[in-house]
Amino acid sequence: MSEEKPGFGLSADVKSKLLNRLSAQMANRPAAGVAAVEAPAPVSSRPALGHPSVLEEIAMLRRAGDALGLESPFFRVNEGLPTPWSVIDGRRVLNFCAYNYLGLNGDPRVTAAANAAAERYGTSVSGSRIVSGERQVHRDLEAALAKVYQADDAIVLVNGHATNVTVISHLVGPGDAVICDALSHNSIIQGAQLAGAKRRSFLHNDLADLDRVLGEFGDTVKRRLVIVEGCYGMDGDAPDLAAMIPIIRRHRAHLMVDEAHGLGVLGERGLGVFEHCGVDPREVDVWMGTLSKTLATCGGFIAGSVEMVEYLRASAPGFLFSVGMPAPTAAASLEALRIMLAEPERMERLRTNGQVFVQAARAAGLDVGETLGRAIIPVIIGSSLRTTLVADRLWKRGIAAQPILYPGVPERSARLRFFVTSEHAPEDLRWAVSEVANALAEVGQTTPQALADLKTKLRK
Ligand code: PMP
């Protein structure tokens, strides 16, 4: 039998050309005997996928980190629960990087609820809710969330970021306007972009500017959707909802509030920014929140009128064309919400801890900005280099605090962000603040030299 038996109908000649091409591709050189037009371009001659400015920025940060001999503060591995003392990258540290605000991730009752739902329903609902993925626990969670906001109904989606993108882009469109606070989260901006609506921002928490921006539209748009956050994730401050609502009404606008960091954090009972500001939650048209912080799992939700929720349930692409929330996730968040409402002492501890940190920080001369002193407390340093150097020193002393650099925050306002939870011990908080002050003072003396070294090394 011939050796040249043509497998898949290929002649010996074609086979040898293919082999030749494959080995040429591996060696990144042109293949002999193969027409140039057939050969794929060598990988190196094609522009890299991705946005050039972002690729450049990542490369620059890596070079700067290498030049300074710093370990990357990103993608560190937490080896257990995100508790105040955690083992991260093999090191036992005081952890300020987790938004487990009320300590409910890891609470045995929440874990048991997830386990029971996994036993009964499995780890996935194996279908979009509309076809085969509906479970009673989804409805129970939605009813419990709607109750918090005194809303007609609520809908849960599998991801918080995607909730903003799909919902905002589905509520408004071309011919409408989205007006957001200048410090809005990326998911809000992406939702507004996808909507194709006119986009404007107003100065952070500046109601006179909001009024001005709303007034500028005149009759040029059909609907105006104002979007704010209940508690800002990089600053820990909140909008004045009570003063904002009359402005919204006067301009016949709609109001959406993203409570990702507000729920469980603001207000006596942790109901969020409406409780904090003493306003009726029914004054807000669209309540959005995430399950990933206080509610200890992941996912997003929307609460509001029955018409809006029905509309989203029937047609929001990120809901309709996506799998339903896994039952263990829904069950765990439902239990976390139940505990949050039943144990207001957790909020009390969170408030006390926040005040301990803020008072100690202010006494040490640290700049904590406009934080309300609850769960999110920035220590604003300004320069990205100093912030990175301080974070590195703290890490080496057993304190994990995330450095947040431009473009995560406006230029020259780089900071360390501390997520303070109800579970931190006040003495640990005081110790952490004193270490921040020490590290900042030490780095203040070494930064000019570090900057000069960095410039020299990066020029090489
Ligand atoms: N909105 C805000 C204000 C956020 O800070 C975040 C992220 N933390 C999201 C939405 C997205 O939520 P998730 O991380 O749960 O997807």
Residues whose N, C-alpha, C, O or C-beta is under 5 A from the ligand:
A	BS01	PMP	N159 G160 H161 H185 S187 E229 G233 D258 A260 T290 S292 G299
